[in-house]
Amino acid sequence: MYAIVKAGGRQEKVAVGDVLLIDRVNQAPGASINLPALLVVDGAAVTTDSKALAGFTITAEILEEIKGEKIHILRYKNKTGYRRRQGFRAKRTRIKVTEISKGE
C-alpha cells in the first residue's frame, strides 16, 4: 500500500517506513503530523475520490529539522560592472511515515 500526499507544497509518494525531506514544519522533533492524501493505492484498488480519501489518515513522525543545500544567486549586467551575489539555504524537516490507515 502506498499513497500520494501533499507535503510542504509538493506531492510525494509515501509508504509505511519511508523517510522524506519536506519543507519546514513548525513542530518539535518527536511530534506526530497528519498529511492529506491525494491518492491511495492498495493492491489493485486505486482511490482518488475526495470523499473516500477523507477517511484515510497518513501519519508521520518528525525526526529532525535541517538546512537544505545552498542555492547560489548571481545578478549580473554586462558592460556596467554590476554584480551581486546572494545565497540561500531553505529549512527542511525530515519525517518518517509511520501509518497509512483507513478510518471507518
For each residue, the residues with C-beta under 8 A, 3 or more apart:
1: 15 16 40 41 42 43 100
2: 13 14 15 40 41 100
3: 13 14 15 37 38 39 40 41 56 58 100
4: 11 12 13 14 37 38 39 40
5: 11 12 14 35 36 37 38 58
6: 9 10 11 35 36 38
7: 10 11 12 14 20 22 23 35 95
8: 22 23 24 25 93
9: 6 23
10: 6 7 22 23
11: 4 5 6 7 38
12: 4 5 7 20 22
13: 2 3 4
14: 2 3 4 5 7 18 20 35 58 60 97 100
15: 1 2 3 18 97 100
16: 1 97 98 99 100
17: 96 97
18: 14 15 96 97
19: 63 94 95 96 97
20: 7 12 14 60 94 95 96 97
21: 66 68 92 93 94
22: 7 8 10 12 25 92 93 95
23: 7 8 9 10 90 91 92 93
24: 8 65 90 91 92 93
25: 8 22 33 62 93 95
26:
27: 31 33 62
28: 31 62
29: 62 63 64 65
30: 61 62
31: 27 28 61 62
32: 59 60 61 62 98
33: 25 27 59 60 61 62 95
34: 57 58 59 60
35: 5 6 7 14 58 59 60
36: 5 6 58
37: 3 4 5 40 53 56 58
38: 3 4 5 6 11 48 53
39: 3 4 46 47 48 53
40: 1 2 3 4 37 46 47 53 56 100
41: 1 2 3 45 46 47
42: 1 45 47
43: 1
44:
45: 41 42
46: 39 40 41
47: 39 40 41 42 52 53 56
48: 38 39 53
49: 52 53
50: 53 54
51: 54
52: 47 49 55 56
53: 37 38 39 40 47 48 49 50 56
54: 50 51
55: 52 102 103 104
56: 3 37 40 47 52 53 100 101 102 103
57: 34 99 100 101 102 103
58: 3 5 14 34 35 36 37 97 99 100
59: 32 33 34 35 97 98 99 100 101
60: 14 20 32 33 34 35 95 96 97 98
61: 30 31 32 33 95 96 98
62: 25 27 28 29 30 31 32 33 65 93 94 95
63: 19 29 94 95 96
64: 29 93 94
65: 24 29 62 91 92 93 94
66: 21 91 92 93 94
67: 89 90 91 92
68: 21 89 90 91 92
69: 89
70: 87 88 89
71: 87 88 89 90
72: 85 86 87
73: 85 86 87 88
74: 83 84 85 86
75: 82 83 84 86
76: 82 83 84
77: 80 82
78:
79:
80: 77
81:
82: 75 76 77
83: 74 75 76
84: 74 75 76
85: 72 73 74
86: 72 73 74 75
87: 70 71 72 73
88: 70 71 73
89: 67 68 69 70 71
90: 23 24 67 68 71
91: 23 24 65 66 67 68
92: 21 22 23 24 65 66 67 68
93: 8 21 22 23 24 25 62 64 65 66
94: 19 20 21 62 63 64 65 66
95: 7 19 20 22 25 33 60 61 62 63
96: 17 18 19 20 60 61 63
97: 14 15 16 17 18 19 20 58 59 60 100
98: 16 32 59 60 61
99: 16 57 58 59
100: 1 2 3 14 15 16 40 56 57 58 59 97
101: 56 57 59
102: 55 56 57
103: 55 56 57
104: 55
